[in-house]
Amino acid sequence: MSRRRPEHAPSRPTWRCRNCGVRWPCSAAKLRLLGEYREDRAALLVHLATLYAQASAELGDPTSTVGLFDRFVSWARVRG
């Protein structure tokens, strides 16, 4: 019998992980996303920027947009 791994997906409108309850993307979600997009970092950044825009609109706190950008997008940029 095979077990399905729990999905670390965002719960909206709170943008917390459905599985572990921490702010999404959690560490497990980041690892999964890096693996899924390992051949196309630009596509990952576009995907994350889209989610950032949605979260920004749903969370509705304009003072936290920089923090949200770091939370959703900055972690995935290539470090040089």
ZASE-778415 format. One record per residue: residue in one letter; x, z, y of N, C-alpha, C in turn. Coordinates in Angstrom, 1 decimal, m for minus. Layout:
! residues N
ATOM  res  n_east    n_up  n_north  ca_east   ca_up  ca_north  c_east    c_up  c_north
ATOM    A       X       Z        Y        X       Z         Y       X       Z        Y
...
! end
This chain:
! residues 80
ATOM  res  n_east    n_up  n_north  ca_east   ca_up  ca_north  c_east    c_up  c_north
ATOM    M     0.8     0.0     m1.2      0.0     0.0       0.0     0.9     0.0      1.2
ATOM    S     0.6    m0.9      2.2      1.4    m0.9       3.4     0.7    m0.2      4.5
ATOM    R     1.5     0.4      5.3      0.9     1.1       6.5     1.2     0.3      7.7
ATOM    R     0.2     0.2      8.6      0.3    m0.4       9.9     1.0     0.6     10.8
ATOM    R     2.0     0.0     11.6      2.6     0.9      12.6     1.6     1.1     13.7
ATOM    P     1.6     2.2     14.3      0.7     2.5      15.4     1.1     1.6     16.6
ATOM    E     0.1     1.1     17.3      0.3     0.2      18.4     0.5     1.0     19.7
ATOM    H     1.5     0.8     20.4      1.8     1.5      21.7     1.3     0.5     22.8
ATOM    A     0.0     0.5     23.0     m0.6    m0.4      24.0    m1.2     0.4     25.1
ATOM    P    m1.3    m0.2     26.3     m1.9     0.6      27.4    m3.4     0.8     27.3
ATOM    S    m3.8     2.0     27.7     m5.2     2.4      27.8    m5.6     2.2     29.2
ATOM    R    m6.5     1.4     29.5     m6.9     1.2      30.9    m8.2     1.9     31.2
ATOM    P    m8.3     2.4     32.4     m7.6     2.2      33.6    m6.5     3.2     33.9
ATOM    T    m6.2     4.1     32.9     m5.2     5.1      33.2    m3.8     4.6     33.0
ATOM    W    m3.6     3.5     32.2     m2.3     3.0      32.0    m1.4     4.0     31.3
ATOM    R    m2.0     4.7     30.3     m1.2     5.6      29.4    m1.2     4.9     28.0
ATOM    C    m0.2     5.3     27.2     m0.1     4.7      25.9    m1.2     5.2     25.0
ATOM    R    m1.9     4.3     24.3     m3.0     4.7      23.4    m2.5     5.6     22.3
ATOM    N    m1.3     5.4     21.9     m0.7     6.1      20.7    m0.1     7.4     21.1
ATOM    C     0.8     7.4     22.0      1.5     8.7      22.3     1.1     9.4     23.6
ATOM    G     0.3     8.7     24.4     m0.3     9.4      25.6     0.6     9.5     26.8
ATOM    V     1.8     9.0     26.8      2.7     9.0      27.9     2.4     7.7     28.8
ATOM    R     3.0     7.8     30.0      2.8     6.6      30.9     3.3     5.3     30.2
ATOM    W     2.5     4.3     30.2      2.8     3.0      29.6     3.6     2.2     30.6
ATOM    P     4.6     1.5     30.3      5.1     1.3      28.9     6.0     2.5     28.5
ATOM    C     5.6     3.0     27.3      6.4     4.1      26.7     7.7     3.5     26.1
ATOM    S     8.5     4.3     25.6      9.8     3.9      25.0     9.5     2.9     23.8
ATOM    A     8.5     3.3     23.0      8.2     2.4      21.8     7.7     1.0     22.3
ATOM    A     6.9     1.0     23.3      6.4    m0.3      23.9     7.5    m1.1     24.4
ATOM    K     8.4    m0.5     25.1      9.6    m1.2      25.7    10.4    m1.8     24.6
ATOM    L    10.7    m1.1     23.6     11.5    m1.6      22.4    10.7    m2.8     21.8
ATOM    R     9.4    m2.7     21.6      8.7    m3.8      21.0     8.7    m5.0     21.9
ATOM    L     8.5    m4.8     23.2      8.5    m5.9      24.1     9.9    m6.6     24.2
ATOM    L    10.9    m5.8     24.2     12.3    m6.4      24.2    12.5    m7.2     22.9
ATOM    G    12.0    m6.8     21.8     12.1    m7.5      20.6    11.3    m8.8     20.6
ATOM    E    10.1    m8.7     21.1      9.2    m9.9      21.1     9.7   m11.0     22.0
ATOM    Y    10.3   m10.6     23.1     10.8   m11.5      24.1    12.3   m11.7     24.2
ATOM    R    13.0   m11.3     23.1     14.5   m11.3      23.1    15.1   m12.7     23.4
ATOM    E    14.3   m13.8     23.1     14.8   m15.1      23.4    14.4   m15.6     24.8
ATOM    D    13.6   m14.9     25.5     13.1   m15.4      26.8    12.8   m14.2     27.7
ATOM    R    13.8   m13.7     28.3     13.7   m12.6      29.2    12.9   m12.9     30.5
ATOM    A    12.9   m14.2     30.9     12.1   m14.6      32.1    10.6   m14.4     31.8
ATOM    A    10.2   m14.8     30.6      8.8   m14.7      30.2     8.4   m13.3     30.1
ATOM    L     9.3   m12.4     29.7      9.0   m11.0      29.6     8.8   m10.4     31.0
ATOM    L     9.6   m10.8     32.0      9.5   m10.4      33.3     8.2   m10.9     34.0
ATOM    V     7.8   m12.1     33.7      6.5   m12.6      34.2     5.4   m11.8     33.6
ATOM    H     5.4   m11.6     32.3      4.4   m10.8      31.6     4.3    m9.4     32.3
ATOM    L     5.4    m8.7     32.4      5.4    m7.4      33.0     4.9    m7.4     34.5
ATOM    A     5.3    m8.4     35.2      4.9    m8.5      36.6     3.4    m8.6     36.7
ATOM    T     2.8    m9.4     35.8      1.4    m9.6      35.7     0.7    m8.2     35.4
ATOM    L     1.2    m7.5     34.4      0.7    m6.2      34.1     0.8    m5.2     35.3
ATOM    Y     2.0    m5.3     36.0      2.2    m4.4      37.1     1.2    m4.7     38.2
ATOM    A     0.8    m5.9     38.5     m0.2    m6.3      39.5    m1.5    m5.7     39.1
ATOM    Q    m1.9    m5.8     37.8     m3.2    m5.3      37.3    m3.2    m3.8     37.4
ATOM    A    m2.1    m3.1     37.0     m2.0    m1.7      37.1    m2.1    m1.2     38.5
ATOM    S    m1.4    m1.9     39.4     m1.4    m1.5      40.8    m2.8    m1.5     41.4
ATOM    A    m3.6    m2.6     41.0     m4.9    m2.7      41.5    m5.8    m1.6     40.9
ATOM    E    m5.6    m1.3     39.6     m6.5    m0.3      38.9    m6.2     1.1     39.3
ATOM    L    m4.9     1.4     39.5     m4.5     2.8      39.8    m4.8     3.1     41.2
ATOM    G    m4.7     2.1     42.1     m5.2     2.2      43.5    m4.4     3.1     44.4
ATOM    D    m3.1     3.4     44.1     m2.3     4.2      45.0    m1.2     3.4     45.6
ATOM    P    m1.5     2.9     46.9     m0.5     2.0      47.5     0.8     2.6     47.8
ATOM    T     0.9     3.9     47.8      2.2     4.6      48.1     3.1     4.6     46.9
ATOM    S     2.5     4.3     45.7      3.3     4.4      44.5     3.7     3.0     44.0
ATOM    T     3.6     2.0     44.8      3.9     0.6      44.2     5.4     0.4     43.8
ATOM    V     6.3     1.1     44.6      7.7     1.0      44.2     7.9     1.7     42.9
ATOM    G     7.4     2.8     42.7      7.5     3.5      41.4     6.8     2.8     40.3
ATOM    L     5.7     2.1     40.5      5.1     1.3      39.5     5.9     0.1     39.2
ATOM    F     6.5    m0.5     40.2      7.4    m1.7      39.9     8.5    m1.3     39.0
ATOM    D     9.2    m0.1     39.3     10.2     0.4      38.4     9.7     0.6     37.0
ATOM    R     8.6     1.2     36.9      8.0     1.6      35.6     7.6     0.4     34.8
ATOM    F     7.1    m0.7     35.5      6.6    m1.8      34.7     7.6    m3.0     34.6
ATOM    V     8.5    m3.2     35.6      9.3    m4.4      35.6    10.8    m4.1     35.6
ATOM    S    11.3    m3.2     36.5     12.7    m3.0      36.7    13.5    m2.7     35.4
ATOM    W    12.9    m2.0     34.5     13.6    m1.6      33.3    14.0    m2.8     32.4
ATOM    A    13.3    m3.9     32.6     13.5    m5.1      31.7    14.5    m6.1     32.3
ATOM    R    14.9    m5.9     33.5     15.9    m6.8      34.1    17.2    m6.7     33.4
ATOM    V    17.9    m7.8     33.4     19.2    m7.9      32.8    20.2    m7.1     33.7
ATOM    R    20.9    m6.2     33.2     21.9    m5.4      33.9    23.2    m6.1     33.9
ATOM    G    23.9    m6.1     35.1     25.1    m6.9      35.1    26.2    m6.2     35.6
! end
